[in-house]
Amino acid sequence: MKPKTVGDITIARMVDKESTEHRYQNWFPDVPQEVFDSHRDWMDPYFFDYDAGTIIFSYHGFVLKSERHTVVVDTCIGNDKEREARPLYHLRNDTRYMDELAAAGVHPEEVDYVMCTHLHGDHIGWNTKFENGVWKPTFPNAKYLFSRKEIEYWSSIPEDGNHRQAYRDSVSPIVEAGQSLTVETDHGIDDSLWLEPSEGHTIGHYSVRAKSNDAEAVLCGDVMHHPIQCVMPDLCTVFCMDQEETRKTRKEFFERHADTDVMVFPGHFAAPTAGYVVGHPDGYRWKPDF
């Protein structure tokens, strides 16, 4: 995805991993192949590998640059993290995410805020880096915005849980370093940047809203994982914690943004990633911004 401009704000995507390793049944087990086949005209070749029967899936974050702020939204998988239950994430050594941050003209020391839409391991990994046997904040001068509900929930789950492991190495060191800011999901930075509640996928999930010169964007995390959900708003992944709440949030999101000029940046859509929700006789469609 080429960097996008929203008024005076520039938004660039930083990819940690983009792959076709996920069979769609692992994410959407109740959807038959013929459903994907029926949408080949607009999903091929960007979002589904029809020969392999796999989803084209991206793990990425974003960096927003304005005259006021430099903001990182979601820090993906990270390196050196023990994730035995998720081999794709386990003990990686890949600097692509940080390389793409540098390509966007941003050094870690320049980041003012890190916003984690939620605290799943594939959205918080680069919060920290492993140095001299210790987990340290990757962005040493940033405030990390964590949803209060997310902090309360993930800090209380069993120690042996995979998500608890992610919390321990990618959230706790931020808190201990005094760089965390626990906020409500409608927290505002200023009139150009604020959070919006979008709960369901996790208990305290938020989206990030940006506005400049009457142009608007929303970075919606995991409100949706794949463009097929524009056609099927009721469709949830197996990873959504509260599926009924997720459906409600997604439907409201589509109703609010369909056929508007608000540019949408989902957390896992493959390139070109940014785009618009548009109305369609049988629901909605995803219109990539090329």
N, C-alpha and C positions, 0 to 999 in steps of 0.2 A: 504494500500500500504506500503510495506516495503521500508525503505529509499534506494534511488538509488545513485550510484556513477557515476560521470561524470569526469573522470580523478581524480584530487584531490578534487573535489567539491562533497559534500554530499547534496542530495536534499530529504527532508522529507515532507510528506503531513500532513496538520493540518486540520482536519474535524470540521466544525462548526455544520453541519447537513447533514445527508444522509437519503433519504426517498424515498418512493414510492407513495407519495401523489399527484403527478402531473399526470393527465390524458394527454396522448400525444396530444389530440385534443386542449388542452389549449396552447400548444407550437407550434404545427404544424397542424393547423386546416384543411389544404388542403390535408393531407395525409390519405388515407383510411387504415383501419385496415389490409387489405390483403397485403399491402406493408410491414408493420412490420412483418406480418406472414411469408412472403417469405424470410425473413432474420433471421429466428429463429435459424438456424443452427449455426450462429456465434455470435448472440446477447444474446441468452439465456445461462446461467441465470444471466449474469452480468449487462446487460444494459436495460432489458425490462422484466417486470413481465407479462408474457403472460396470466396468469389466471386472473389477475386483470385489464389488459389492461392499465397499467401505466408505465411511465418511471421511471427507477431507477436513481435517480438524486442526485448529491453531491454538497454541498456548502463547498468548502475548499480553503485553501491557501497553500503556500509552504514556507519552510525556507531553504535557501542555506547557507552552511557553507564551507568556505575555509580558507586557512592560512591568506588571506588578509581581508576577509569580512564575516559578518553575515548579511544576507539579508532576509527580509520577503516580499513575493510577494502575494498581495491581502489579505485583512483582513475580508472578509466575512460579516456576518450579525451583529454581535456584541450583546451587552446586553443593556437593558434599553432604547432602541430607540423607539420613537413613530412613528409607521408605520401603521396608521389606515387602509390605503388602501391595505396593505399586511399583513393579520393576521398571516402568518407564521413567519414574522419578528418582530411583534409588542410586545414591552416590554418583551423581553425574559430575562431569568435568567438561563443561561446555560454556564458553564465554559469549555466545552469540547475543544474548540479551544485553549484556554490558557493552558489547561492540556496537550494537545498534543504537544504544543510548549515546555513545560517543559520536556516532555518525550523525545523530540529530543535533550535535553541537553542545551537548550537556555533559558536564563532569559531575560525579556524585556529590561533590562538595557544594555544588550550586543549587541543589534541589531544596526547595523550601518546605514542601509538603509531600508526604507519601500517603495516598488514600487507598485503603484496601476495601474493595466492595464487600468482601466477606473473607472469612478466615479458613477456607479450604486450602490444603497444602499447595495447590497449583496456582494460588493467587498471592502467596506470601513468601515464597521461597527466597527471592533475592532481597527480602527485608534485611537479611543478615549475611555475613560472610565469615568463613572460618579462618582465623588468624592466630597463630601461635597457641593452638589448642583451645581457643575461646571464640564463641560467637559474638561478633561485633556488628553494630548497625552499618549497613552498606552505604547509607546516606547520612554522614556524620552530623550535618547541620540541619537536618529536616525534622519536622514534627510529623509523626505517624498518626493518622486518624483512624481509630478503631471504634466500631459501633459498640456502645455499652452492652447491648443485648448479646452481641457476639462474644465479647470479653467474658461476660458472666457465664455464658453457656459453655464455651470451650475450655475455660479454666477449671470447670467443675467435672468434666467427664473423666472416666478412669485413666489412670496413668499408662496403662498398657494399650490404649487405643491408638490407632494410626494417626488420627487427627490431633490427639493430645501430644503425640510426638512432634508434629508440625508446630503446634502451639509452643512447645517447650524450646525449640531451637530457632523459631522465626518470629515469635511474638514476645515471649518472656524477656529475652535480652534487650528488646527495645524498651520495655517497661522499666527494667533494671537500670538502663542507661539514662532514664529520665526524659526520653524523647517521645513517649507516647502521649496521645491526647484522646481520652475517652469521650465520645460525643454521642448525641442523639442522631438518629438517621435523617433529621431535617436541618442539620447544622449548616450554618452559612459562614463562608470566609469573608465575602464582600458581595457587592451587587453583580459581580461577574462570575462568581464561582460558589456553588453550594451543593449540599447533598440532598437527595430525595429518597424517602423510604421506598423500598421495593422488595419486601420480605416474602419469604416462601421457600426459595431455594435453600436459604439458611434463615435462621431465626432473626437475624438482625441485618440482613443484606441491604445495602444502599446503592443507589446510582449517583453518578456525578454529573451535575448540570453546569454548562458553561454558556455565557452570553456575552456578546460584544458587538456593538454597532448594529443592533437589531438582528444579528445572526445568532443561532442557537445550536447547541449540540448536547447530546446526552450519552454518557458512557455507562452502559447499563449492565456491565458485569454478566452474570449468569441468569438474567431474566429470561433469556433464550439462549440455547446452545447451538441451534442449527436452523437454517432458513425454512426447513420443512414445518417448523412450528408456527410460521406465519400463516400457513394453510390450515394447520391443525393446532389452534391455540390451547386446546385441552391436553395436548401431548406433553408429558413430562419425562425427563430422564430418570433413571433409577437412582440418581444422586440427589434429587430434590428432597429435602427433609420433610416439608409439608406440601404435599402435592396439590391439595385443594387450594391452599393459599397461593401457591405458585401459579395455578391456573387463573385465579382471580387477578393477581398482579399483572400477569402477561396480557390478559384480555383488556384490562384497563389501560395498560401501556399502549397497546395497538389502537384502541379507540381514541386515545389522546393524541397520538402522533401520526396516525395515518393521514396521508395526503396533506402534510404540512411541510414546511421548509426546515424542520428540525433534523439535523444530520445525526444518525444513530451509529454508535460504535459498540457493537457487541463484544463480549469477552472471548469468544472462541470461533467466530466466523473466519473462514479462510480468506485470503486475499481475493478481491480488493477490500474486504472487511467493512469499511464505512459505507453507509447507504441510507436508504429511506424505506419506511413502511408505506405501502400504497394499497388502496382499496381494490377489491376484486369482487366479481359477482358471487364467488363462493368463499369469501373471507378476505384474506390479505395476501400480499406477495411482498417479497424482498427485492428492492431495486438497488443494486450496487452502484456506488458512485465511482465511475471509471475515470 
